[in-house]
Each structure stands twice: as C-alpha cells, then as structure tokens.
C-alpha cells in the first residue's frame, strides 16, 4: 500500500548537519504518522522523531534540541534536519509510516548516516 524512498544520508564531520528526506507513495489515502528511527550495529532500533498529520512532533531524548522533523502533506514527504551531529548519531536511519485509523505500518530500506572525522 505504501512505498517509501529515503535520501540524504552520508558522511559528515562531528558538529555538522544533514537533512534526510522520505517520500511516500500512497495507494490508500487515510490519516497517517511518519517518522524516523535509527539502528546502529549491535544495538536496538530507537525512535528518532515522529510527526502526525496535524504537525504534532515527538523526539527521542538523545536528539531533542538538535534534530527537527517536518512534513509536506502535499508531497507526502517527511524531512529530518539533523544539526550538531555527534559520532553517536552514526546509524542506519529508517523512515516509518503508520496509519492512524487502519492497519498498516511500513518501513523504508534505510539510509546510512556516518558522523566521523
């Protein structure tokens, strides 16, 4: 029902910035929440940020104050602006899509973010 295409990952120095994008191709129109999760090797996947259809945001404690999530409802696209990046932010970042009123949760393939000198 939903296909997610992520972009924007890469290598950046500590203190630098990156912006991730996730575009959703949706076949069934309904209210949804989108967000980002990340997973480093050997660690559990953790919440980065989510945003609802009306713009309510939720951030993981480790990224509060540094990352900002936003969405373009016309394009069904979410963005993650990452500032003041730290080596601990290194992970594969996965886009997530979840319907509010119907079943269905979808994941992107992931995009690698590496923070290193």
C-alpha positions in Angstrom: 0.0 0.0 0.0 2.9 2.3 0.7 6.4 2.7 -0.7 9.0 4.8 1.0 12.0 6.3 -0.7 14.7 7.8 1.6 17.5 10.1 0.7 20.1 12.4 2.2 22.3 10.1 4.2 26.1 10.3 4.0 29.3 11.1 5.9 29.6 14.2 7.9 32.1 15.6 10.5 31.1 16.0 14.1 29.2 19.2 14.6 28.0 19.1 11.0 24.5 18.9 9.6 22.5 16.6 7.3 18.9 16.6 6.1 17.1 13.4 5.3 14.0 13.1 3.2 11.4 10.3 2.9 8.8 10.4 0.1 5.8 8.2 0.5 3.8 6.8 -2.5 0.4 6.0 -1.0 -2.3 3.9 -2.7 -4.9 4.2 0.1 -5.5 7.7 1.4 -6.0 8.0 5.1 -4.6 9.8 8.1 -1.0 8.7 8.9 2.0 9.4 11.1 5.5 9.4 9.6 8.8 9.3 11.4 12.4 8.3 11.6 14.1 5.5 13.6 17.7 4.5 13.7 19.7 1.4 14.4 23.4 1.0 14.9 25.2 -2.3 14.7 24.6 -4.4 17.7 22.0 -2.0 19.2 18.2 -1.9 19.2 16.3 0.3 16.8 15.4 3.5 18.6 13.0 6.4 18.0 14.4 9.5 16.4 11.3 11.5 15.7 7.7 11.3 14.5 5.2 13.7 13.2 1.4 13.4 12.9 -0.9 14.7 10.2 -1.5 17.9 12.1 2.1 18.5 12.9 2.5 17.1 16.4 6.1 16.0 16.9 7.8 13.5 19.2 11.5 13.2 19.6 13.8 10.7 21.2 15.7 12.0 24.2 19.1 11.7 22.5 18.2 14.0 19.7 16.0 16.6 21.4 17.2 20.1 20.6 19.4 19.0 17.7 17.0 17.4 15.2 13.9 18.7 13.7 11.2 16.7 11.8 8.8 18.3 9.4 6.4 17.2 6.7 4.9 18.3 3.4 1.4 16.8 3.2 1.0 17.7 -0.5 4.1 15.7 -1.4 3.6 13.0 1.4 7.2 13.7 2.4 8.9 14.0 5.7 12.2 15.6 6.4 14.7 15.3 9.3 17.1 18.2 9.8 20.0 17.0 11.8 22.3 19.6 13.4 25.2 19.3 15.8 25.8 15.8 14.8 27.8 13.5 17.1 29.6 10.2 16.4 26.9 8.5 18.5 24.4 9.5 15.8 26.0 7.1 13.4 23.4 4.6 12.3 21.1 3.4 9.6 18.1 5.7 9.6 14.8 4.2 8.6 11.7 6.0 7.5 8.5 4.8 9.1 4.8 5.2 8.0 1.8 4.2 10.1 -1.9 4.7 9.5 -4.0 6.3 12.3 -7.3 4.5 11.6 -6.5 1.4 9.7 -3.9 -1.3 9.9 -0.6 -0.9 8.2 2.9 0.0 9.1 5.7 0.4 6.6 9.4 0.9 6.6 11.9 2.3 4.2 15.1 0.4 3.3 17.2 2.8 5.4 19.9 5.3 4.7 23.3 5.3 6.3 24.4 8.3 8.3 28.1 8.3 9.5 29.5 11.0 11.8 33.2 10.8 11.8 36.4 12.8 11.3 
